[in-house]
Amino acid sequence: MFLQQLINGLMLGSTYSLLAIGYALVSGVLDLVHIAHGEVFMLGAFIGLQLVLFAKVNFFVAMLGAMTATLVLGIFIERAAFRPLQKGDFLSPLISTLGVALILQEFARNVFGAHPVGFPASFQIKSYQLGFLTVSTLHLIIIGLAFAMMAALHLFLTRTTFGLATRATAENALTARFMGINVNVVVVATFAIASAMAGAAGVLLGLAYNAITPVMGTQIGLKALAIIVLGGFGNITGAMAGGIILGLLEVMSVAYVSSTYRDAFSFGIIMLILIIRPTGLFGHRVHSEQ
Amino acid sequence: MLSGFTESLLIFIGLNIILGLSVYPTFSTGQISLGQAGFMAIGAYSSSILSTRLGVPFALALAAGGAAAALVGALIGIPAVRVRGIYLLIVTIAFNEIVRVFFLNFKPTGAATGLWGMRQSTNLAWVYGLVVLLILFFYNVQRSRLGRAFEAIRQNEVAVGMMGVNIARAKLMVFALGAAIAGLGGGLFAHYTLFIESELFGFPMSAEMIVYVVLGGMDTFWGPIVGAILLTILPEWLRLLHDWRMTFFGLLMIIFMIVRPRGLVGRETVSQLSAFVVQRLPWQRSPRSSTIS
């Protein structure tokens, strides 16, 4: 029973992580909060679903399609709601991306409808019994893909020149500029990567829960925001761990405490951690003033 | 007499002014609370329970709702004032979610079915009475030692601390004050709409209150007032946009942040406007000579 919950929690947590590390990447590089990240995630889920339903492509192609679409969307958001803003204030990007979130949510409601929709049953799930444990292909696909993508991002950031440039920009954008790094390109790439990962997370979580709605982005976006703060603002490893921890916490609280108070429980823990350790669990990076 | 439509529009304008002003105290010390809807919920639910189940008179129930919100605000505030900026933002969002989920599941206040049975006690006099009181209050605070301390905290916390201002106490005060105002607004809201449910008091409501301040202007308390008025009337005019109203709102927010990030009403707007008015007052002897900067 406990092991089963562990696997379910790992599945949920790995999609949270996938969403949160993109978020942490954007936050770390730009020192800001991108409220519409959850809405990008939601659109990714919808686009993946549309591709499966109408273009009849297989799941992996649909996921690639959704990632491409959200990647373009991310670049567009950067252009429209970030680049024109004055630098140095953390409130104005917060509000402008809140505006983006409103727009994307209404777009999804008008185009895809307000009712929850899910992936067709043709995605047959095979289950394997391992003693007491039931492991389905769904578990394997979601956990596998999420971890593969996180590993790819890690390799990109640590082993490539461009990844180095990204980390340098996150450390100090001005100094990075002096070193000849084209910070604008780094910022655009950051947005693109983070949004593509959010799109992938959307498709995966949509598959896991089979209920995709236009409002699902808000709740999950808030959770992702909480995760990156939990993991230390802009700390990618922290965000990954934070996502897994939150996924496990939620599943465990449903199993052993109460299902109706699930969200209150996880937000309560987050509040507690922030009050006791204001820089997050893994945080060494203190956010500047404000 | 006013038509029903105009009256309800005026009442919502007033309510939104109150809610917008509830964000302002924390804002004036440079911090943001994105959990005001949580305090609003506490005010709305506790005043409604008092007036329906216990038959407490409206004025008393309203005050008790505000007090309950202030109490919770102070309790949350004691640990919350230790964190700031983005961390305070998350703490307040988390608080809001906890309150929402609590009322969604708490049987005595109706849980998921909501709460009703309130009498329609809120009217224009109550709403605008409170608005006027709040304006007088903020106007006086702004010119007091306390108001200057708030402003100074916003500009440089460390320096103010060295000047001997008790920063933690000041922050706790603004936090509880903002909670109390949101609680009063919640009580008035509940006794006007006559039905409340937990979903009304989620993150979108808190975000809306922030938007009043941000679009209206964050330098003075006139900002949230102007913001609340505009953003309540605008959607009525935008009925023809129909399904795309929020898109228009969103575009407005993005454009504003690019063009005028400190909001519509800045400090200079207020001083220029008051200079303009003062110069034209009939008892002003030589209008040209009175330069007020």
Interface residues (C-beta under 8 A of the other chain):
Chain A: V33 A80 A81 P84 L85 Q86 D89 F90 L91 S92 P93 I95 S96 L98 G99 V100 A101 L102 I103 Q105 E106 F107 R109 N110 T218 L222 L225 A226 V229 F233 T260 Y261 R262 D263 A264 F267 G268 I270 M271 L274 I275 P278 T279 H287 E289 Q290
Chain B: G30 I32 P79 A80 R82 V83 R84 G85 I86 Y87 L89 I90 V91 I93 A94 F95 E97 I98 V101 F102 L104 N105 F203 P204 A207 I210 V211 V214 D243 W244 R245 M246 T247 F249 G250 L251 L252 M253 I254 F256 M257 I258 P261
